[in-house]
Amino acid sequence: MMKFIKRSYLFLVFFFLYAPMAVLIVNSFNASKSRTVWGGFTLDWYQKLFMDKTIMSSLGTTLIVALIASIFATILGTAAAIGIFYMKKRWRSLILNISYLPIINPEIVMGVSLMLLFVSMKLEFGYVTLVLAHMSFCIPYVILNVLPKLRQMDKHLVEAALDLGCDHWMAFRRVTLPEIMPGVITGFLMSITYSIDDFVISYFTHGSKAQTLAITIFSMTRRKVSPKVNALSALIFVAVLLVLIIVNVADIKKNSPKKKKGGVRV
Amino acid sequence: MNRKGKWIAGPYLLWMIVFVVVPLILIGVFAFTTTAPFDANGNRLTLEEAAVLEEECAQAGIDSTVTKKTVFTLDNIFAVSEYLPVLFRSAWLALIATAICLVIAYPLAYIMSRYSASLQRLVQMMIMLPMWMNFLLRTYAWMTLLEKNGWINKLFGLVGLGPFEMINTQGAVVLGMVYNYLPFMILPLYSVMTKIDNTTIEAAKDLGSNYLKVFSRVILPLSMPGIASGITMVFVPAVSTFIISRMLGGGTNMLIGDLIDLQFLGNAYNPNLGAAISLVLMVFILLCMSITNQLDNNEEEMEAKML
């Protein structure tokens, strides 16, 4: 009996989460523009979607900005994490608290503050401001992922490498970096994800020249009837599903038992 | 590596100051200043006097003698007090949404945490999928469902209940908040509950506790960090949203986010007022967070729980 209640509760919550998206996806194949009347199956909306220049160019902008911002964020963030790791406790607390502000503060405040900064610096709004703005919220996520890896790392490994004749750069490259690499990669992936998904901060920092996909979607959803949005939703749904499946399969493979290699990698 | 190592963060520290600290200081600066017109002798003018002076200069054919300077003012902050009802409405709706999320998510997280590892992974994935769908699309989906001739009203129609006015209400906004942020409440709760070992619960039962006691004495206290995380991750975005209120609330249910948006990108461009409202919002949220932080203080736990 208990099992039945538990199962139904789970089912109910998932129904609540997925039903709205299912309606969107089903409607993407609906030949009629109406949202409740079925007018026949069609792939027209998908075709129109791919031919829509605004959507395609904003998709390009989104991906480019995400990639560039994430690369810079990962480099800066990893350096930041390492530096913070070696700081004394008081400095570390202060710097960490400030570093996490972009993700603790409401997005609208961060977006608005960056907009004020760019206006005061008389920077022209466009790609550059977008990348800078995205970097500002990506870097905390990188730090968030690399710092724990640094903490887990055996401090004596670096000492040992230095004792054995490495200079600092070599010790970093051969010892520290491989140890923190999982955190660096996760941070990079997280940056890309949050950057692609971002709306609020992009909304305040993009100006008229550069548009991200989220902003295009926003203007499309203003008009109540826009079947291309449904098609877009369906595609994004499938893309996210694929990514999640790949990530989980990779995760399962990594966690399956295998022997650890002994000795320090040289 | 100890002393010198920290300077590798040098470039980042520079970045942080320019792109995190300075913008926030700018908000403070804008909040407490305004650009006021002055005449040639350095006397401050009111807006009407400035307009008159500009007219006279234009008619005389000379360049305007009105100059604009930035002055300190508390006017913006006082203006925000006019908008306090909006702030309270935002906080109230966000609170309701957070409470609903907590009530829905708590049993779900517990049920999930008792499943086998592979089933947990599957369920976790199914919770994360909607999260990674675009936020705007998820809200848009509800726009179509809540309409007068949308699906929900159609279903009601089948049973004979009249079409309800669902969209453009405060209820719709709360629904939108719950829908968008529910996974953010489920996941931290779930992650904390997986750490509550079954043997602990069994031990409590062996020692004579009934279900209620097991819940209140064992599960609830141990899940506190998750509750604190979840509340933060739902309340903060909910109180400052402007998309949900715009798409599902129509123009009438303005929340504080909408207000700020209007000042910067709306027709009434007033960055000073917008900055003042943002400042108040920031302070309000910092207050709320320091309250919830009583429940959970450890920096490393926060890192472990962030997704």
Interface residues (C-beta under 8 A of the other chain):
Chain A: K6 Y9 L10 V13 F14 F16 L17 Y18 A19 P20 M21 V23 L24 N27 R35 T36 L76 G77 A79 A80 A81 I82 G83 I84 F85 Y86 M87 W91 S93 I95 L96 I98 S99 L101 P102 I104 N105 P106 E107 I108 V109 M110 V112 S113 L114 M115 L116 L117 V119 S120 L132 M135 S136 I139 L144 L147 P148 R151 V158 L162 H168 A171 T193 D197 F199 V200 Y203 F204 L213 A214 I217 F218 T221 K224 V229 L232 S233 I236 F237 V240 L241 V243 L244 I245 N248 D251 I252
Chain B: M1 N2 R3 K4 G5 K6 W7 I8 A9 G10 P11 Y12 L13 W15 M16 V18 F19 V20 V21 V22 P23 L24 L26 I27 F30 I104 P107 L108 I111 M112 R121 V123 M125 M126 I127 M128 L129 P130 W132 M133 N134 F135 L136 L137 R138 T139 Y140 A141 W142 M143 T144 L145 E147 N149 G150 W151 K154 Y179 L182 P183 V236 P237 V239 S240 T241 F242 I243 M247 G257 I260 D261 F264 L265 P271 G274 A275 S278 L281 M282 I285 M289 E299 E300 E303 A304 M306
